[in-house]
């Protein structure tokens, strides 16, 4: 296993863009006066002639990115998730997704772990918003290595992609020597037959810790990492439902419209089983240290482990 890397996925994203730009001269990057926070500043420093600060005007930025895509470039447009998906929704829908233009949208500082920025900046709706748009691919990578691989896949994919970036530095758990990323394909991180846990993004590592603790208690929990929310890996979800009969979803997002609903849409149509949803329970966040907030919203290992116990012990 490779040495653990502790890094925010926004930084991993910035590094990946910079590396990819060395081979692909069509990559151009736009930011909305937040380059230092979204880490597109890494790209800016190396490629100042291919970086454009559009100011605090996300709607305009998306329109400019659409124009660059129509001209044959591969534009990446970055801002905080709240502003990228909220303020610029109309331009993303009509100018990017409708004509299926090759624009990559990066939403940084997503979820409760934005911390002290508070409810106005803790975007818990971005996945729901983006996956409701036709033609849009939605990615939520879980650690440093997955973000780098996902960014490469997004650049290589011809069409609109939304990538969710985190503010909080987290430990990596994937091994770059063996890790393989494929758009639309989930990854089984831990085998089990009593219940299936399906997680996405930052909380995948917390879920992994939980299932390992429970293994010592004799609870066999399968863990699936869904890095691509749309298109979701229907096969891996159906197989899990058939083989374990119970599913728990874990996400740093509103349980309405995100991973939980994506999973429920699959199982209700193909293999109806009970789905227990761990996530933000349709409420706004509040200001506080990131890990304290994650714990308060029951998105850390001890809380996840207890929900798994409760589900397995239900008769």
C-alpha positions as a printed Julia matrix, in Angstrom:
315×3 Matrix{Float64}:
   0.0     0.0     0.0
   1.32    3.42   -0.95
   2.03    6.04    1.67
  -1.08    7.91    2.8
  -1.49   11.36    1.27
  -3.44   13.91    3.33
  -4.78   16.49    0.93
  -8.0    18.3     0.04
  -9.46   17.06   -3.24
  -9.58   20.67   -4.52
  -5.78   20.69   -4.34
  -5.55   17.3    -6.03
  -7.79   18.7    -8.78
  -5.55   21.72   -9.3
  -2.46   19.52   -9.51
  -4.14   17.15  -11.97
  -5.19   20.01  -14.25
  -1.64   21.31  -14.31
  -0.23   17.88  -15.2
  -2.82   17.25  -17.91
  -2.26   20.67  -19.45
   1.35   19.75  -20.25
   0.12   17.17  -22.76
  -3.13   18.82  -23.83
  -2.79   22.39  -25.03
  -6.56   22.72  -25.54
  -7.23   22.86  -21.79
  -8.14   26.37  -20.61
  -9.29   27.32  -17.13
 -11.78   29.92  -15.92
 -12.36   30.97  -12.32
 -14.69   33.4   -10.57
 -12.2    35.32   -8.43
 -11.61   32.26   -6.23
  -8.5    30.69   -7.75
  -6.63   30.58   -4.44
  -9.53   28.69   -2.84
 -10.46   26.37   -5.72
  -6.75   25.7    -6.35
  -6.98   26.57  -10.03
  -4.19   28.94   -9.0
  -1.84   25.96   -9.44
  -2.81   25.88  -13.13
  -2.69   29.69  -13.35
   0.89   29.84  -12.13
   2.09   27.31  -14.7
  -0.14   28.47  -17.57
  -0.95   32.18  -17.17
  -1.86   32.55  -20.85
  -4.5    29.81  -20.57
  -6.13   31.04  -17.35
  -8.95   33.6   -17.22
 -10.37   35.23  -14.11
 -13.98   36.15  -14.89
 -14.59   37.9   -11.59
 -17.59   37.32   -9.35
 -19.83   36.49  -12.31
 -20.41   32.74  -12.55
 -23.2    33.01  -15.11
 -21.0    34.97  -17.47
 -18.12   32.57  -16.82
 -20.22   29.58  -17.92
 -21.27   31.4   -21.07
 -17.65   32.2   -21.94
 -16.65   28.58  -21.23
 -19.43   27.41  -23.56
 -18.08   29.65  -26.3
 -14.57   28.29  -25.86
 -15.91   24.72  -26.04
 -17.76   25.59  -29.27
 -14.42   26.85  -30.61
 -12.74   23.5   -29.92
 -11.09   24.11  -26.55
 -11.58   22.08  -23.36
 -12.67   24.68  -20.81
 -12.74   24.08  -17.06
 -14.92   26.52  -15.12
 -14.41   26.58  -11.34
 -16.06   28.28   -8.39
 -17.55   27.35   -5.03
 -20.18   24.64   -5.54
 -22.89   26.92   -4.18
 -22.21   29.54   -6.83
 -21.2    27.27   -9.71
 -24.38   25.21   -9.54
 -26.75   27.73   -7.97
 -25.96   31.12   -9.43
 -25.06   29.75  -12.86
 -27.74   27.06  -13.18
 -29.5    28.61  -16.19
 -26.3    29.1   -18.17
 -25.14   25.55  -17.38
 -28.48   24.12  -18.43
 -29.08   26.12  -21.59
 -25.6    27.06  -22.82
 -23.61   23.96  -21.84
 -25.77   20.89  -21.23
 -28.48   21.5   -23.85
 -25.97   21.65  -26.75
 -23.82   19.04  -24.93
 -20.7    21.18  -25.04
 -17.37   19.93  -23.74
 -17.21   22.02  -20.54
 -15.94   20.74  -17.19
 -17.52   22.43  -14.16
 -15.68   22.23  -10.85
 -17.65   22.93   -7.67
 -15.3    23.46   -4.74
 -16.07   23.81   -1.02
 -19.04   21.45   -1.29
 -20.83   19.92    1.68
 -20.87   20.47    5.42
 -17.07   20.2     5.65
 -16.78   23.74    4.26
 -16.98   24.42    7.99
 -16.8    27.95    9.33
 -18.11   29.46    6.07
 -21.56   28.43    7.3
 -24.85   27.45    5.72
 -24.74   29.95    2.86
 -21.58   28.33    1.5
 -22.12   24.71    2.59
 -23.61   23.43   -0.64
 -25.66   20.32    0.08
 -27.74   20.52   -3.11
 -25.18   20.56   -5.92
 -25.35   16.87   -6.83
 -29.15   17.0    -6.93
 -29.07   20.07   -9.17
 -26.48   18.72  -11.57
 -27.8    15.18  -11.91
 -31.23   16.54  -12.83
 -29.75   18.17  -15.95
 -29.8    15.99  -19.1
 -26.4    15.23  -20.67
 -24.52   16.03  -17.43
 -22.02   13.58  -15.91
 -21.64   13.99  -12.13
 -18.44   12.98  -10.31
 -17.74   12.95   -6.56
 -14.22   11.57   -5.99
 -13.27   10.36   -2.53
  -9.53   10.97   -2.09
  -6.38   12.41   -3.66
  -5.72    9.54   -6.07
  -9.32    9.21   -7.14
  -9.61   12.95   -7.8
  -6.53   12.91  -10.01
  -7.86    9.93  -11.98
 -11.36   11.41  -12.19
 -10.03   14.73  -13.47
  -8.14   12.93  -16.24
 -11.26   10.94  -17.15
 -13.37   14.11  -17.18
 -10.95   15.85  -19.54
 -10.91   12.83  -21.86
 -14.71   12.57  -21.89
 -16.39   14.56  -24.66
 -19.29   16.35  -22.98
 -20.3    18.31  -19.89
 -19.04   17.07  -16.53
 -19.58   18.33  -12.99
 -16.8    17.5   -10.5
 -17.34   18.0    -6.78
 -14.31   19.26   -4.85
 -13.79   19.32   -1.09
 -12.18   21.96    1.11
 -11.08   19.65    3.93
  -7.77   17.8     3.8
  -8.45   14.07    4.14
  -6.34   10.9     4.19
  -6.08    8.9     0.98
  -7.06    5.23    1.09
  -6.62    4.18   -2.55
  -3.34    2.71   -3.73
  -2.13    4.42   -6.93
  -0.25    1.24   -7.86
  -3.47   -0.74   -8.22
  -6.23    1.88   -8.46
  -8.27    2.0   -11.66
 -10.93    4.62  -12.45
 -13.71    4.13  -14.98
 -16.55    6.58  -15.53
 -19.84    5.08  -14.39
 -18.3     2.11  -12.58
 -18.5     1.69   -8.81
 -15.71    0.06   -6.8
 -16.14   -2.59   -4.11
 -13.74   -1.62   -1.32
 -14.76   -4.27    1.2
 -16.6    -7.53    0.7
 -19.56   -8.52    2.88
 -22.89  -10.35    2.84
 -24.92   -8.97    5.78
 -25.55   -5.49    4.38
 -24.21   -3.16    1.67
 -22.95    0.32    2.4
 -22.82    2.6    -0.65
 -20.84    5.8    -0.11
 -19.55    8.7    -2.15
 -17.0    11.48   -1.7
 -15.25   12.49    1.49
 -17.25   10.11    3.7
 -16.15    6.97    1.85
 -13.09    6.76    4.1
 -15.27    7.11    7.21
 -17.47    4.29    5.93
 -14.39    2.17    5.24
 -13.21    2.65    8.81
 -16.68    1.69   10.04
 -16.92   -1.59    8.12
 -13.43   -2.6     9.28
 -14.41   -1.99   12.93
 -17.57   -4.06   12.44
 -15.65   -6.9    10.81
 -13.98   -7.48   14.17
 -17.46   -7.72   15.71
 -18.55  -10.38   13.22
 -20.63   -8.08   11.02
 -19.97   -8.63    7.32
 -20.61   -5.31    5.55
 -19.95   -4.76    1.87
 -18.7    -1.27    0.98
 -19.1     0.24   -2.48
 -17.54    3.52   -3.52
 -19.71    5.33   -6.07
 -17.51    8.06   -7.52
 -19.81    8.58  -10.5
 -23.25    9.63   -9.3
 -24.47    9.99  -12.87
 -24.46    7.7   -14.73
 -24.64    5.46  -11.66
 -23.37    1.88  -11.85
 -26.72    0.08  -11.93
 -25.16   -3.38  -12.12
 -23.13   -3.07   -8.91
 -26.14   -1.66   -7.02
 -28.54   -4.38   -8.23
 -26.03   -7.13   -7.43
 -25.59   -5.75   -3.91
 -29.33   -5.54   -3.37
 -29.82   -9.12   -4.53
 -26.95  -10.56   -2.5
 -27.24   -8.65    0.79
 -30.89   -7.58    0.84
 -30.19   -4.32    2.7
 -28.5    -1.08    1.63
 -27.2     1.93    3.55
 -26.17    5.07    1.65
 -23.66    7.57    3.04
 -23.15   11.03    1.56
 -22.07   14.53    2.57
 -25.1    15.96    0.78
 -28.8    16.33    1.34
 -30.41   12.88    1.36
 -32.94   14.41   -1.04
 -31.76   14.28   -4.63
 -28.24   12.95   -4.15
 -26.65    9.5    -3.88
 -29.5     8.06   -1.8
 -32.13    8.94   -4.37
 -29.92    7.72   -7.22
 -29.58    4.34   -5.47
 -33.29    4.19   -4.62
 -34.21    4.83   -8.26
 -32.23    1.73   -9.22
 -33.41   -0.68   -6.52
 -37.1     0.26   -6.68
 -37.09   -0.52  -10.38
 -34.91   -3.64  -10.32
 -34.71   -5.23   -6.85
 -36.73   -3.53   -4.09
 -34.92   -3.62   -0.74
 -34.85   -1.35    2.28
 -32.5     1.64    1.87
 -31.34    3.52    4.99
 -30.01    7.0     4.21
 -27.11    8.58    6.1
 -26.53   12.18    5.1
 -27.76   15.7     5.72
 -31.39   15.14    6.67
 -32.96   17.9     4.58
 -31.72   20.75    6.76
 -29.21   23.57    6.46
 -25.81   23.45    8.09
 -24.22   26.01   10.37
 -20.82   27.46   11.08
 -18.25   25.35   12.93
 -15.02   23.33   12.59
 -15.32   20.85    9.74
 -14.82   17.61   11.68
 -17.13   18.75   14.47
 -19.81   19.44   11.88
 -19.32   16.08   10.21
 -19.7    14.44   13.61
 -22.76   16.54   14.46
 -24.41   15.47   11.21
 -23.5    11.83   12.0
 -21.15   11.43    9.04
 -18.17   10.02   10.94
 -17.08    6.44   11.57
 -18.76    5.85   14.98
 -22.17    7.01   13.77
 -21.94    5.11   10.49
 -20.91    1.95   12.35
 -23.88    2.26   14.71
 -26.36    2.6    11.85
 -24.88   -0.51   10.24
 -25.26   -2.41   13.53
 -28.86   -1.28   13.86
 -29.75   -2.31   10.3
 -28.06   -5.73   10.6
 -29.76   -6.39   13.95
 -33.23   -5.58   12.61
 -35.26   -8.75   12.29
